[in-house]
């Protein structure tokens, strides 16, 4: 499926992406009103993600503040061509929110670092493709392609802030099985959302789930 | 780091957990180090990572607006950060925080301004008061605390800095609320005192001031609100000890945008006309409506 492939790999930036990159360049230069602009664009999404993960309005505010300060200080580390500004910003929010809930849980060790770098992960972004090309019903259908245990593992990881080891402990499932569920669940989502014929093949195919 | 480096296979095994943020942070660091140096391709990271943004769309995320004050707090913190660590990017010149190196602005009032001067000043300020300007005004004083705390070695000075920090925090708290106004208090003639204040919707003024000479006996620093050509209205006085910090909330008053907030040293509480000169003063400014 070449069309989806080119849409994924070589997709041209949307006007929103271009505007975001221009704003981020001004943030890098230390323009405070550019940061305000970026905040206004993504504050609702950022706060909603933080609130969902922390279930604590005050902690969610701290997370969003921390994340946007991270963006403010590290805007120069954003790499163009490896994902949208939106994905980058929201991944920092997610990362900080997970840190916050883990810090609240006494079982997880977290190094007390003053300036945690934002996640280095930046990937080609299908967010806009997904949002523009699919309606809610299709998105729900994509989720349906996951087995219950796969969906549970992904949700505990992404929204619960649990490590794979913690998911294993909590669900009484061997760690290897948890890893497989997470991996196969993400692959199923990928297939449902963008197709995969010419793309990626699971390096672990055949090791069971 | 003395631990053996992560192998290619180990990193590949952790890819799905990595993109979901489901690794211990130490594992995550190890993966990141590996990816930074590995010469072989790791397509699984991009393949899994591409799906992650969609999880937000898929997760039936309930959209909740953050409180309005959060934006103001973030901008104040960013402005303070900028003041403490100026950018050196040559491509663009960041606007300089107006009060970083000199809390006493050159436009400091040295006597009660005439109504005409006040009107002129207010017009000038309105013209250049952007949201950015407003935030910078708040943050500049915070930055002074951050910079000023560096190199302190006397406990008393440290306590003073901490007290001022707390006082500024309560001002910013008020400043971030809807309907509030902000005031930068600049030193008057023969004074080095300065500070920041926020005006609540009921017109009461929350002050944070530093470098005030200590009061003695019945002396107080009195706060005045001056609207247009009307006589100054006393809204409350406070003593100051040797740390020089003033942290005070006045009575409610009529304090519209453009009103002058002034502080004078008075022999006792309850004076109805100010004793000159003014120790510090500034104009109440309403932030432009956001967005």
Interface residues (C-beta under 8 A of the other chain):
Chain A: X8 X26 X28 X29 X30 X31 X32 X33 X35 X36 X39 X40 X43 X44 X45 X46 X47 X48 X49 X51 X52 X60 X61 X64 X65 X68 X69 X72 X73 X86 X87 X90 X91 X94 X95 X98 X99 X108 X109 X110 X111 X119 X120 X121 X123 X124 X125 X126 X127 X130 X131 X139 X140 X142 X143 X154 X155 X157 X158 X159 X161 X162 X163 X164 X165 X167 X179 X182 X183 X186 X187 X189 X190 X193 X194 X199 X200 X202 X203 X204
Chain B: X12 X13 X15 X16 X17 X18 X19 X20 X21 X22 X23 X24 X25 X26 X28 X32 X35 X36 X43 X44 X45 X46 X47 X48 X49 X50 X51 X52 X53 X54 X55 X56 X57 X58 X59 X61 X62 X63 X64 X65 X66 X67 X70 X71 X73 X74 X75 X77 X78 X79 X81 X82 X86 X87 X89 X91 X92 X94 X95 X130 X131 X132 X135 X136 X290 X291
